[in-house]
Amino acid sequence: MIRLVVFAVLVLLLAYGFSWFADRPGDLSLVWEGQIYQTKLIVAVSAIIALIAAVMIAWWFVRLVWTSPHSVTRYFRARKRDRGYQALSTGLIAAGAGNALLARKMAARSRGLIRADQEPLINLLEAQAALIEGRHDEARAKFEAMANDPETRELGLRGLYLEARRLGANEAARQYAEKAADNAPYLPWAAQATLEYRSQAGRWDDAIRLLEQQKAARVVEKAEANRLHAVLLTARAAEKLESNPAGARDDALQALKLAADFIPATLVAAKALFREGGLRKAASILEQAWKSGPHPEIGQAYVRARSGDSTLDRLKRAERLEAMRPNNVESLLVVAQAALDAQEFAKARAKAEAAARIEPREAAFLLLADIEEAETGDQGRVRHWLAQALKAPRDPAWVADGFVSDKWLPVSPVTGRLDAFEWKAPFGQIEGPLEDGSAPAAIETALKTLPPLRDVRPESPVNDHRIIELERAATIAEAVRPAPAPTRTPAKPKTVEPSVSDKAAAPNEAKPFFGGLPDDPGVRDPKVEPEPKTRLRLF
């Protein structure tokens, strides 16, 4: 476009010059060797311009003839290079599609048309073709050659890293990743792999330093970098919680500044403050986290903040948490557990049932089973609540890559991924009442089908004494009862009624209960189902 404009301007200037000379006619005289040559001025100017054009054309022709061998060589070389690049492009596409035969063919053609030192992508194509064909030794040799070339060092290191991961050589993979990260910290794969390896080894200081380099190079977003930084600080704080509570406190508080809703950092900070005697500040941190989102570990840490508190004091602290977040499942469960520890069974049962009405999950029914065990000792009712817990969805837990942990971990033990654990219900456990929207009806059904309370509690010493007395009374009654008269040939079996003497011997004597089937919820009700007439002898 610029050349076209320049050409147009030159033509306009030339035309303007000719018109200017045409408007100003004149004669031009030249004396050379005694001869006078005279002509018009416009003719002389035209002749000079034509002479200049002829000289330029002659020079172009001479230059063309002089440089023609080189031009011809360059033309064929460029044509050959174009064919090589076309073959290289076709081979890379074939390698990406998994066509090993075509990729190998195009790699050989590219090497024949282009020198490998001029185009390093030929080594990459040959390495990819070798990987597709399963010749991993040849592929590793190609990647090592690329790693020694400054132009393709990063590409070769990545290939070697992936091969080491495939073979399970974690130490070699770590070395390749760290070498790549040292030379180029802006590489996401190298920095991420090195960060995970250092985290797995517990090298928190090195991991934090590498993360700061990534953040400075803008490899990761600011929000993600702050989150990972908080995870690393929390892991370092948890490691030195026992030996250095002050350092653990500083790291945990710094992590909370980066991620205010990070539950593990809140717990570590509170535990460190508890060890230093900062009960009020630790309670304030836990209360703030509880207001943001109730968590069972926060509730447990808050209720058991002081080891010397009585169960009633712990119950008051649990009720304080409930006042901060009323009508919440975690609040109700914390109060129910504290009430159970304080032997206030009515309150514990009411709170646990309320939690089950809001969200009928495993923890609520297990807590009801514990309450039943502590209050009544009725194994039938305990088994009833345990059966409800088996059918209920599981409680949330720390889950990472399908692995369920009883505590938070900074790195996944399955994949080694950093910040992989999430507080959620394990997969495949959301079922039952939550699916059809009948959560309140689930607890009502469980309460309606609850077995009646047994009168006899074998676990109680008082009831054990009662059982002994009943067995002794039954033995005496059996000893004084006269034997029934034998009959010779009865026509059909008939029920033998107790004699008058039997009734007179023990008119109001209770029958001893000697246990039933494992699934028997309690004592048989004689009004609903009459007791069989078969007599049991103790001796």
Phi, psi and omega in degrees: 000318180293319179297321178297320179293318179297318179298318179295321179295318179297319178296319179295319178295320179294318178295321178295323178294316179297320179292326179293318176292326180292327178284347181232079183291155178187174180246148179237122182246138181228123179256118181219116182057045175080359179256143179255124177247124185232137180205171178285151182295319181294327178290319179297318179295319178297319180295320180296317180295320179294323178295318179297318179297319180295319179297319180294320179294319180295321179293321178296322181291318179296319181293324178295317179293322183292321184262009183297320179299316180293322179296318179295318179297317180295324179296312180291327178293317178295322178295320178294319179295320178297320177295323178294316178294326176295319177294321179296317178297316178297320179294319178295322177294319179294321178295320177295329178276352179089014179271091185292322182297311180292323179296316178296320180295316180291329177294318177295320179293320179295320179294329178284336182260333181230141177284142183293330178288339176274329181227099183290348179294343177296320177297321178296317179297317179294323178294319179294319177297321178294323178294320180295322181279355179086011178267079187288330178296316178296321179296317179296324177297320178294318180293324177294322176296321178291326179293333178278347178268124181301330182287329183241023184298315182294322179293318179293320178295323178293319177297318178294323178297315180294323178293321178294322177295324180295321181279353182080013178276082186293325180294317177295319178298320179297319180295317178297317181294318180293323178295317178294321181291326178293319181283325183217085181293351180277355178283118184298316185294319181291316181294318180294316179296316179296322179296319179292320180295318180292326178291319178297325180278357181076019179271073187291323180296315179295321179295318179294321179296318178294321179296323177295323175295319177297319180295321178293323179278359179060038175284323179244156178291159184296318181296317179294321179296320178295320179296313179295324178297319177296321179296315180294320178295320179294319178297318178293323178294318179296329181290325181253024179294319183284319186273328184220079182298327180295315177295321177296321178297315181297315180296318181294319179293323176294323177295323178293331175292327179279325180219096188293334183260021182275106186298313180302321178294322177298316181294318180294319179297317180295317180296321178295320178291325176299319180292332179271355181090006178275066185294318184293315180294320178297318178297322178297319179295316180294321179296318179297318178293323179295322178295324179291318180190110181300137180223136183299325180291325176294317178298317180295319179294325181288316182293322182259037182296319179247126185291335183272001181291148174281171180294328177292322176296320178294324177296320178296320179293322177295320177294331175293321175297320179296325178294330178288320180229079181289160178056039178242141184299313182295322178297315180295320180292324178295316179294319180298317179294319179294321178294323176296318178296328179274004179065024174263083190290326181297313178293319179299316180294319181296317181291320179294319178294323176296320177296320179293329177291324179286314182212095183286088180239182191299316186297322182295316181288324175296322177294321176296324176294319177296320178296317180296321179295318183284326186273311187249330184071013181282110184292332177295316178290325176298314178297327178299313180291326176294324176295322177295324179293325178294327181274344184279158175296151181287158179284156174298150180208174177280114186236136176212119177055040180081358180262129181256125182243149178278354176212163181286140176232144181287334185234141177289129178287350181270306184250350183077012182285138181278140180057052182263339186281136177231149177270102182202168177287139177302145185295152178076013183247358179274103184203180176075228187298331183290338183284320183264008176073018182253044181297315179297329182286338182295313181290326178295319177296321179295323179289325180290325181270008179294128181299152178293154183288130177285146178282335186254129178239100182300338184286339184273137178297325179296316180291327175300319177296322179295320180296319179298319180294319180295319178297321179294319179295321179294324179294317179296317180297323180290327182288323183271354182284129178291151180287141179289149180289134181285149176248144186282290183235088178289141181291317180210155180292135178226159183285134179269117179279148177292145182284170179293326180294324177297315180295324182286331183293318181218079184290324184241024185280133181282145178279133179288147178255119185257016178098153180236202178291162181301330181263012179286116184288343182180197181284142180294135178277116184292337179286327181272312183232111183296146180287135178297152187276000180294130183270141178252134178251132181280327184232000000 
